Amino acid sequence: MQLDIVIPCFNEEAVLNEIILRVKKILEELKGRKLIDGYNIIFVDDGSDDGTFEILKKFSQKDKSVKTISLSRNFGHQAALTAGLKFSKGDAVITLDADLQDPPELIDTMLQRFNEGFEIVYGVRDDREQDTFFKRTSATCFYKLMLWFGVKIIPHHAEYRLVSRKVLEAFKQYGEVNIFIRGIFPFIGFKSCKINYKRDIRFAGKTKYPLKAMLKFGFEGITSFSVVPLRIASVVGAFVCFITLIASAWGFLAYFTDNTIPGWTSTVLPIYFLGGVQLIFLGLLGEYIGKIFLEVKKRPRYIVKNVLSENDKNNNNFFDSHDKNDKS
């Protein structure tokens, strides 16, 4: 069988030499044990502005198993991951981040689960001791919130997973622009299992997921897979109207019994409260309308600039000809 490893990269020049050494060592061991017939390591350069692409270019020229896809600009982690998955031709594909926080040594165990008949193998963190209290708490709340909203998601699973060719072909049918991969694979179905592991500290470089990026990613996931927030808006609106009716009845009663309270507080506070509620839910509606706007325009999720491999200076024959100019 053919095993492909997809690794998205953005400004990871300090990590690349280490990750390719560790991943190739594991894959060569698997090949020596005849668990795989061949393999490819597919790097996706997501518009890096450091030396990432030059390093990957050298790898691709020297090693026939290393393929490099270079995107025209930074499209984001999900788009880069999608590009690598779409270009993969393996019987099974493993996605792995370049920062080495997810140990490549788990590839062996994932392959064993695949040979046992599992179509998807999820790598799941079994502890978050190295995270700050805020990140640990916010991550737990995010997964609980997603599950409460009805989104099929694997708690504490990032993008470290193995999928079969059958699952990957099903994934390719999803053409939405606002893509949230962590929610798509559980939604696809098929027989799956989990492997727990302890996440390592970042080998080198800086995290590409600051607080702002994490909040954006989380909100993207919620609004891409659930309409529950819109239903909450309807329920809250109905509740506010009900309270307003009760307050109006009390106002009439106070007026006729001469128990009115002088001052502007009783007038101003409800106005501000109702105005705030309206603005919040108008913003929520705007998010969903914005997603519709992006989907209708059908803009590409990414644009491939170069595809590099050994012995081919004009992109390469590893990929189909129509993939070389892919603008999916």
VEXDOTI-429498 format. One record per residue (C-alpha): x, y, z. Coordinates in nm, 4 decimals, padded with zeros to 6 digits. Each point is the difference from the previous one (the first is absolute). Example, Ala and Ser with C-alpha at 12.3 -4.5 7.8 and 13.67 -1.06 7.14 Angstrom:
<atoms>
<atom px="01.2300" py="-00.4500" pz="00.7800"/>
<atom px="00.1370" py="00.3440" pz="-00.0660"/>
</atoms>
This chain:
<atoms>
<atom px="00.0000" py="00.0000" pz="00.0000"/>
<atom px="00.0947" py="00.3627" pz="-00.0487"/>
<atom px="00.0082" py="00.2279" pz="00.3058"/>
<atom px="00.0033" py="00.3788" pz="-00.0385"/>
<atom px="00.0847" py="00.2531" pz="00.2706"/>
<atom px="-00.1419" py="00.3505" pz="-00.0501"/>
<atom px="00.1745" py="00.2801" pz="00.1921"/>
<atom px="-00.1192" py="00.3626" pz="-00.0347"/>
<atom px="00.2702" py="00.2608" pz="00.0692"/>
<atom px="00.0040" py="00.3726" pz="00.0628"/>
<atom px="00.3323" py="00.1588" pz="00.0976"/>
<atom px="00.1403" py="-00.3269" pz="00.1381"/>
<atom px="00.3602" py="00.0177" pz="-00.1221"/>
<atom px="00.1338" py="-00.0772" pz="00.3490"/>
<atom px="-00.1892" py="-00.3302" pz="00.0190"/>
<atom px="00.0160" py="-00.1512" pz="-00.3481"/>
<atom px="00.3317" py="-00.1854" pz="00.0250"/>
<atom px="-00.1052" py="-00.1693" pz="00.3225"/>
<atom px="-00.3472" py="-00.1004" pz="-00.1112"/>
<atom px="00.1168" py="-00.1529" pz="-00.3286"/>
<atom px="00.2683" py="-00.2022" pz="00.1809"/>
<atom px="-00.2453" py="-00.1376" pz="00.2556"/>
<atom px="-00.2795" py="-00.0690" pz="-00.2466"/>
<atom px="00.2290" py="-00.1690" pz="-00.2569"/>
<atom px="00.1565" py="-00.2173" pz="00.2679"/>
<atom px="-00.3411" py="-00.1287" pz="00.1042"/>
<atom px="-00.1183" py="-00.0543" pz="-00.3574"/>
<atom px="00.3180" py="-00.1848" pz="-00.0964"/>
<atom px="-00.0484" py="-00.2299" pz="00.3016"/>
<atom px="-00.3588" py="-00.0688" pz="-00.1078"/>
<atom px="00.1190" py="-00.0723" pz="-00.3528"/>
<atom px="00.2721" py="-00.2313" pz="00.1318"/>
<atom px="-00.2626" py="-00.1942" pz="00.1966"/>
<atom px="-00.2060" py="-00.0185" pz="-00.3225"/>
<atom px="-00.2937" py="00.1806" pz="00.1591"/>
<atom px="00.0062" py="00.2451" pz="-00.2920"/>
<atom px="00.1298" py="-00.0306" pz="-00.3553"/>
<atom px="00.0788" py="00.3662" pz="-00.0442"/>
<atom px="-00.0638" py="00.3452" pz="00.1386"/>
<atom px="-00.0069" py="00.3693" pz="-00.0821"/>
<atom px="00.0515" py="00.2964" pz="00.2299"/>
<atom px="-00.2058" py="00.2889" pz="-00.1361"/>
<atom px="00.0905" py="00.3425" pz="00.1367"/>
<atom px="-00.2374" py="00.2897" pz="-00.0664"/>
<atom px="00.1677" py="00.3396" pz="00.0261"/>
<atom px="-00.2812" py="00.2380" pz="00.0941"/>
<atom px="00.1576" py="00.3183" pz="-00.1345"/>
<atom px="00.2958" py="00.0116" pz="00.2407"/>
<atom px="00.2135" py="00.3139" pz="-00.0031"/>
<atom px="00.3098" py="-00.1567" pz="00.1572"/>
<atom px="00.2252" py="-00.2721" pz="-00.1424"/>
<atom px="-00.2576" py="-00.2789" pz="00.0207"/>
<atom px="-00.0532" py="-00.0377" pz="-00.3733"/>
<atom px="00.3728" py="-00.0045" pz="-00.0846"/>
<atom px="00.0602" py="-00.2761" pz="00.2543"/>
<atom px="-00.2936" py="-00.2028" pz="-00.1319"/>
<atom px="00.1232" py="00.0547" pz="-00.3558"/>
<atom px="00.3361" py="-00.1566" pz="00.0896"/>
<atom px="-00.1733" py="-00.2932" pz="00.1675"/>
<atom px="-00.2153" py="-00.0583" pz="-00.3095"/>
<atom px="00.2987" py="00.0100" pz="-00.2346"/>
<atom px="00.2007" py="-00.2500" pz="00.2041"/>
<atom px="-00.2678" py="-00.2434" pz="00.1165"/>
<atom px="-00.2583" py="-00.1570" pz="-00.2304"/>
<atom px="-00.2340" py="-00.0657" pz="00.2939"/>
<atom px="-00.0252" py="00.3704" pz="00.0895"/>
<atom px="-00.2558" py="00.2115" pz="-00.1872"/>
<atom px="-00.0533" py="00.3725" pz="00.0507"/>
<atom px="-00.3114" py="00.1994" pz="-00.0799"/>
<atom px="00.0467" py="00.3755" pz="00.0165"/>
<atom px="-00.3083" py="00.2199" pz="00.0310"/>
<atom px="-00.0061" py="00.3486" pz="-00.1543"/>
<atom px="-00.0558" py="00.1650" pz="00.3393"/>
<atom px="-00.0998" py="-00.0816" pz="00.3562"/>
<atom px="-00.3484" py="-00.1525" pz="-00.0253"/>
<atom px="-00.0094" py="-00.1411" pz="00.3530"/>
<atom px="00.0594" py="-00.3366" pz="00.1631"/>
<atom px="-00.3284" py="-00.1590" pz="-00.1084"/>
<atom px="00.0478" py="00.0948" pz="-00.3648"/>
<atom px="00.3606" py="-00.1256" pz="-00.0024"/>
<atom px="-00.1077" py="-00.3272" pz="00.1585"/>
<atom px="-00.2765" py="-00.0366" pz="-00.2582"/>
<atom px="00.2491" py="00.0556" pz="-00.2826"/>
<atom px="00.2272" py="-00.2750" pz="00.1317"/>
<atom px="-00.2887" py="-00.2425" pz="00.0438"/>
<atom px="-00.1295" py="00.0673" pz="-00.3487"/>
<atom px="00.3405" py="-00.0616" pz="-00.1594"/>
<atom px="00.0642" py="-00.3191" pz="00.1959"/>
<atom px="-00.0179" py="-00.3283" pz="-00.1929"/>
<atom px="00.0709" py="-00.2447" pz="00.2844"/>
<atom px="-00.2145" py="-00.2899" pz="00.1213"/>
<atom px="00.0130" py="00.1657" pz="00.3403"/>
<atom px="00.0889" py="00.3577" pz="00.0925"/>
<atom px="00.1224" py="00.1433" pz="00.3290"/>
<atom px="-00.0168" py="00.3731" pz="00.0702"/>
<atom px="00.2613" py="00.1422" pz="00.2347"/>
<atom px="00.0901" py="00.3528" pz="00.1080"/>
<atom px="00.3577" py="00.1113" pz="-00.0554"/>
<atom px="00.0696" py="00.1217" pz="00.3556"/>
<atom px="00.0679" py="-00.3557" pz="00.1304"/>
<atom px="-00.2388" py="00.0420" pz="00.2918"/>
<atom px="-00.1841" py="-00.3045" pz="-00.1317"/>
<atom px="00.2604" py="-00.2806" pz="00.0130"/>
<atom px="00.0623" py="-00.1641" pz="-00.3408"/>
<atom px="00.0799" py="-00.3233" pz="00.1844"/>
<atom px="-00.3759" py="-00.0521" pz="00.0305"/>
<atom px="-00.0141" py="-00.0725" pz="-00.3760"/>
<atom px="00.0860" py="-00.3658" pz="00.0668"/>
<atom px="-00.2964" py="-00.0437" pz="00.2372"/>
<atom px="-00.2340" py="00.1817" pz="-00.2389"/>
<atom px="00.0991" py="-00.2352" pz="-00.2802"/>
<atom px="-00.0654" py="-00.3003" pz="00.2228"/>
<atom px="-00.3537" py="00.1270" pz="00.0699"/>
<atom px="-00.0492" py="00.0549" pz="-00.3722"/>
<atom px="00.1016" py="-00.3607" pz="-00.0716"/>
<atom px="-00.2530" py="-00.1100" pz="00.2619"/>
<atom px="-00.2760" py="00.1464" pz="-00.2159"/>
<atom px="-00.0424" py="00.3551" pz="00.1270"/>
<atom px="-00.0562" py="00.2577" pz="-00.2751"/>
<atom px="00.0790" py="00.3027" pz="00.2220"/>
<atom px="00.2467" py="00.0058" pz="00.2884"/>
<atom px="-00.0129" py="00.3134" pz="00.2167"/>
<atom px="00.2955" py="00.1138" pz="00.2084"/>
<atom px="-00.1430" py="00.1403" pz="00.3248"/>
<atom px="00.1888" py="00.1862" pz="00.2709"/>
<atom px="-00.0432" py="-00.1705" pz="00.3364"/>
<atom px="00.1177" py="00.2986" pz="00.2041"/>
<atom px="00.0543" py="00.3746" pz="-00.0361"/>
<atom px="00.2379" py="00.0502" pz="00.2929"/>
<atom px="00.2412" py="00.2064" pz="-00.2092"/>
<atom px="-00.2703" py="00.2474" pz="-00.1027"/>
<atom px="-00.0748" py="00.3131" pz="00.1976"/>
<atom px="-00.3081" py="-00.0028" pz="00.2206"/>
<atom px="-00.1812" py="00.2280" pz="-00.2426"/>
<atom px="00.0791" py="-00.2103" pz="-00.3078"/>
<atom px="-00.0850" py="-00.3248" pz="00.1782"/>
<atom px="-00.3316" py="00.1347" pz="00.1297"/>
<atom px="-00.0989" py="00.1715" pz="-00.3241"/>
<atom px="00.0786" py="-00.3137" pz="-00.2047"/>
<atom px="-00.2133" py="-00.2184" pz="00.2278"/>
<atom px="-00.2872" py="00.2488" pz="-00.0140"/>
<atom px="00.0288" py="00.0200" pz="-00.3802"/>
<atom px="-00.0361" py="-00.3754" pz="-00.0487"/>
<atom px="-00.2893" py="-00.0193" pz="00.2457"/>
<atom px="-00.1709" py="00.2901" pz="-00.1746"/>
<atom px="00.0456" py="-00.1612" pz="-00.3419"/>
<atom px="-00.1491" py="-00.3266" pz="00.1241"/>
<atom px="-00.2902" py="00.1879" pz="00.1610"/>
<atom px="-00.0659" py="00.1720" pz="-00.3320"/>
<atom px="-00.0266" py="-00.3423" pz="-00.1633"/>
<atom px="00.3334" py="00.0056" pz="-00.1854"/>
<atom px="00.1613" py="-00.3432" pz="-00.0332"/>
<atom px="00.3504" py="00.0757" pz="00.1201"/>
<atom px="00.2679" py="-00.2010" pz="00.1806"/>
<atom px="00.0953" py="00.1846" pz="00.3225"/>
<atom px="00.3701" py="00.0906" pz="00.0261"/>
<atom px="00.0705" py="-00.1235" pz="-00.3524"/>
<atom px="00.1807" py="00.2465" pz="-00.2251"/>
<atom px="00.1121" py="-00.1014" pz="-00.3508"/>
<atom px="00.2061" py="-00.3093" pz="00.0796"/>
<atom px="-00.1892" py="-00.2851" pz="-00.1668"/>
<atom px="00.0187" py="-00.2845" pz="-00.2482"/>
<atom px="-00.2694" py="-00.0386" pz="-00.2645"/>
<atom px="-00.0479" py="-00.2679" pz="-00.2650"/>
<atom px="-00.0319" py="00.0639" pz="-00.3715"/>
<atom px="-00.3751" py="-00.0645" pz="00.0245"/>
<atom px="-00.0394" py="00.2699" pz="00.2659"/>
<atom px="00.2214" py="00.2402" pz="-00.1919"/>
<atom px="-00.2115" py="-00.0362" pz="-00.3135"/>
<atom px="-00.3069" py="00.0793" pz="00.2069"/>
<atom px="00.1768" py="00.3058" pz="00.1443"/>
<atom px="00.0706" py="00.1311" pz="-00.3496"/>
<atom px="-00.3744" py="00.0288" pz="-00.0594"/>
<atom px="-00.0196" py="00.2830" pz="00.2550"/>
<atom px="00.0468" py="00.3180" pz="-00.1994"/>
<atom px="-00.0902" py="00.2745" pz="00.2473"/>
<atom px="00.2291" py="00.2998" pz="00.0301"/>
<atom px="-00.0404" py="00.0279" pz="00.3789"/>
<atom px="00.1577" py="-00.3346" pz="00.0779"/>
<atom px="00.0391" py="-00.1426" pz="00.3510"/>
<atom px="00.1820" py="-00.3308" pz="-00.0422"/>
<atom px="-00.0296" py="-00.1156" pz="00.3613"/>
<atom px="-00.3759" py="-00.0043" pz="-00.0399"/>
<atom px="-00.0110" py="-00.1504" pz="-00.3486"/>
<atom px="00.1727" py="-00.3343" pz="00.0626"/>
<atom px="-00.2217" py="-00.1033" pz="00.2954"/>
<atom px="-00.2983" py="00.1134" pz="-00.2095"/>
<atom px="00.1078" py="-00.2250" pz="-00.2905"/>
<atom px="-00.0284" py="-00.3111" pz="00.2141"/>
<atom px="00.1750" py="-00.3359" pz="-00.0634"/>
<atom px="00.1591" py="-00.2198" pz="00.2638"/>
<atom px="00.2330" py="00.2011" pz="00.2227"/>
<atom px="00.2041" py="-00.0217" pz="00.3175"/>
<atom px="00.2074" py="00.2235" pz="00.2254"/>
<atom px="00.3615" py="-00.0157" pz="00.1113"/>
<atom px="00.0930" py="00.2004" pz="00.3087"/>
<atom px="00.3394" py="00.1658" pz="00.0238"/>
<atom px="00.1817" py="00.2687" pz="00.1924"/>
<atom px="00.0787" py="00.3072" pz="-00.2048"/>
<atom px="00.3592" py="00.1259" pz="00.0055"/>
<atom px="00.1131" py="00.3600" pz="00.0218"/>
<atom px="00.0689" py="00.1794" pz="-00.3275"/>
<atom px="00.3434" py="-00.1040" pz="-00.1352"/>
<atom px="00.0892" py="00.3492" pz="-00.1265"/>
<atom px="-00.1546" py="00.3182" pz="-00.1326"/>
<atom px="-00.3153" py="00.1791" pz="00.1118"/>
<atom px="-00.3595" py="-00.1147" pz="00.0137"/>
<atom px="-00.2168" py="00.0943" pz="-00.2978"/>
<atom px="-00.3141" py="-00.0036" pz="00.2151"/>
<atom px="-00.0123" py="00.3048" pz="00.2281"/>
<atom px="-00.3191" py="00.0827" pz="00.1898"/>
<atom px="-00.1507" py="00.1936" pz="-00.2900"/>
<atom px="00.0535" py="-00.2893" pz="-00.2413"/>
<atom px="-00.1427" py="-00.2528" pz="00.2465"/>
<atom px="-00.3138" py="00.2070" pz="00.0553"/>
<atom px="-00.0495" py="00.0391" pz="-00.3745"/>
<atom px="00.0541" py="-00.3717" pz="-00.0544"/>
<atom px="-00.2462" py="-00.0915" pz="00.2744"/>
<atom px="-00.2707" py="00.2323" pz="-00.1291"/>
<atom px="00.0579" py="-00.1317" pz="-00.3516"/>
<atom px="-00.0601" py="-00.3536" pz="00.1229"/>
<atom px="-00.3199" py="00.0882" pz="00.1849"/>
<atom px="-00.1599" py="00.1979" pz="-00.2804"/>
<atom px="00.1078" py="-00.2498" pz="-00.2682"/>
<atom px="-00.1716" py="-00.2989" pz="00.1581"/>
<atom px="-00.2845" py="00.1249" pz="00.2162"/>
<atom px="-00.3078" py="00.2250" pz="-00.0241"/>
<atom px="-00.0592" py="-00.0255" pz="00.3753"/>
<atom px="00.1295" py="00.3576" pz="00.0594"/>
<atom px="-00.2774" py="00.1285" pz="-00.2280"/>
<atom px="-00.2554" py="-00.1979" pz="00.1956"/>
<atom px="00.1407" py="00.1417" pz="00.3219"/>
<atom px="-00.0509" py="00.3457" pz="-00.1482"/>
<atom px="-00.3674" py="-00.0790" pz="-00.0596"/>
<atom px="-00.0461" py="-00.1354" pz="00.3524"/>
<atom px="00.1740" py="00.2971" pz="00.1621"/>
<atom px="-00.2020" py="00.2407" pz="-00.2134"/>
<atom px="-00.3253" py="-00.1661" pz="00.1055"/>
<atom px="00.1095" py="00.0047" pz="00.3647"/>
<atom px="00.0888" py="00.3705" pz="-00.0139"/>
<atom px="-00.3381" py="00.0758" pz="-00.1564"/>
<atom px="-00.1717" py="-00.1935" pz="00.2774"/>
<atom px="00.1889" py="00.1895" pz="00.2708"/>
<atom px="-00.0807" py="00.3266" pz="-00.1781"/>
<atom px="-00.3732" py="-00.0833" pz="00.0057"/>
<atom px="00.0186" py="-00.0711" pz="00.3725"/>
<atom px="00.1886" py="00.3267" pz="00.0582"/>
<atom px="-00.2613" py="00.1872" pz="-00.2033"/>
<atom px="-00.2819" py="-00.1494" pz="00.2103"/>
<atom px="00.1842" py="00.1000" pz="00.3158"/>
<atom px="00.0442" py="00.3531" pz="-00.1387"/>
<atom px="-00.3707" py="00.0377" pz="-00.0664"/>
<atom px="-00.0803" py="-00.1337" pz="00.3465"/>
<atom px="00.2473" py="00.2385" pz="00.1628"/>
<atom px="-00.1461" py="00.2909" pz="-00.1940"/>
<atom px="-00.3566" py="-00.0640" pz="00.1062"/>
<atom px="00.1007" py="-00.0539" pz="00.3639"/>
<atom px="00.2215" py="00.3102" pz="00.0093"/>
<atom px="00.3105" py="-00.2063" pz="00.0836"/>
<atom px="00.2175" py="00.1158" pz="-00.2891"/>
<atom px="00.3706" py="00.0414" pz="00.0701"/>
<atom px="00.1441" py="00.3325" pz="-00.1164"/>
<atom px="00.3216" py="00.0086" pz="-00.2045"/>
<atom px="00.1323" py="-00.1215" pz="-00.3301"/>
<atom px="00.1512" py="-00.3341" pz="00.1103"/>
<atom px="-00.3148" py="-00.2015" pz="-00.0624"/>
<atom px="-00.0098" py="00.1378" pz="-00.3549"/>
<atom px="00.3629" py="00.0102" pz="-00.0994"/>
<atom px="00.1109" py="-00.3447" pz="00.1238"/>
<atom px="-00.2616" py="-00.1987" pz="-00.1963"/>
<atom px="00.0852" py="00.1965" pz="-00.3136"/>
<atom px="00.3696" py="-00.0739" pz="00.0332"/>
<atom px="-00.0691" py="-00.3631" pz="00.0873"/>
<atom px="-00.2283" py="-00.0614" pz="-00.2949"/>
<atom px="00.2330" py="00.1939" pz="-00.2303"/>
<atom px="00.2938" py="-00.2165" pz="00.1085"/>
<atom px="-00.1958" py="-00.3223" pz="-00.0531"/>
<atom px="-00.1041" py="00.1128" pz="-00.3471"/>
<atom px="00.3544" py="00.0941" pz="-00.0994"/>
<atom px="00.1400" py="-00.3313" pz="00.1235"/>
<atom px="-00.2437" py="-00.2053" pz="-00.2026"/>
<atom px="00.0239" py="00.2236" pz="-00.3032"/>
<atom px="00.3734" py="-00.0696" pz="00.0095"/>
<atom px="-00.0691" py="-00.3725" pz="00.0294"/>
<atom px="-00.2320" py="00.0117" pz="-00.2986"/>
<atom px="00.2669" py="00.1951" pz="-00.1859"/>
<atom px="00.2509" py="-00.2808" pz="00.0578"/>
<atom px="-00.2296" py="-00.2561" pz="-00.1574"/>
<atom px="-00.0913" py="00.2314" pz="-00.2876"/>
<atom px="00.3697" py="00.0654" pz="-00.0549"/>
<atom px="00.0599" py="-00.3750" pz="-00.0305"/>
<atom px="-00.2790" py="-00.0249" pz="-00.2560"/>
<atom px="00.1600" py="00.2899" pz="-00.1884"/>
<atom px="00.3372" py="-00.1786" pz="-00.0148"/>
<atom px="-00.1534" py="-00.3331" pz="-00.1025"/>
<atom px="-00.2064" py="00.1551" pz="-00.2794"/>
<atom px="00.3060" py="00.1675" pz="-00.1549"/>
<atom px="00.1785" py="-00.3382" pz="-00.0190"/>
<atom px="00.3444" py="00.1508" pz="00.0411"/>
<atom px="00.2880" py="-00.2517" pz="00.0185"/>
<atom px="00.1076" py="-00.1168" pz="00.3446"/>
<atom px="00.3635" py="00.0088" pz="-00.1119"/>
<atom px="00.2113" py="00.0554" pz="-00.3110"/>
<atom px="00.3035" py="-00.2169" pz="-00.0703"/>
<atom px="00.3093" py="00.1837" pz="-00.1208"/>
<atom px="00.2500" py="-00.2867" pz="-00.0288"/>
<atom px="00.0127" py="-00.3765" pz="00.0402"/>
<atom px="00.3517" py="-00.1364" pz="00.0429"/>
<atom px="00.1446" py="-00.3492" pz="-00.0075"/>
<atom px="00.3268" py="-00.1776" pz="-00.0827"/>
<atom px="00.1157" py="00.0032" pz="-00.3638"/>
<atom px="-00.2698" py="00.2384" pz="-00.1135"/>
<atom px="00.0669" py="00.3716" pz="-00.0195"/>
<atom px="-00.3366" py="00.0754" pz="-00.1632"/>
<atom px="-00.2132" py="-00.1168" pz="00.2935"/>
<atom px="-00.0242" py="-00.3836" pz="-00.0067"/>
<atom px="-00.1630" py="-00.3112" pz="-00.1312"/>
<atom px="-00.0997" py="-00.1178" pz="00.3460"/>
<atom px="-00.3175" py="00.2051" pz="-00.0288"/>
<atom px="-00.2574" py="-00.0130" pz="-00.2755"/>
<atom px="00.0339" py="00.2732" pz="-00.2615"/>
<atom px="-00.3274" py="00.1659" pz="00.1009"/>
<atom px="00.1247" py="00.0296" pz="00.3555"/>
<atom px="00.3016" py="00.2105" pz="-00.0969"/>
<atom px="-00.2158" py="00.3057" pz="-00.0542"/>
<atom px="-00.2442" py="-00.0854" pz="00.2761"/>
<atom px="-00.2014" py="00.2929" pz="00.1331"/>
<atom px="-00.2326" py="-00.1945" pz="00.2244"/>
</atoms>
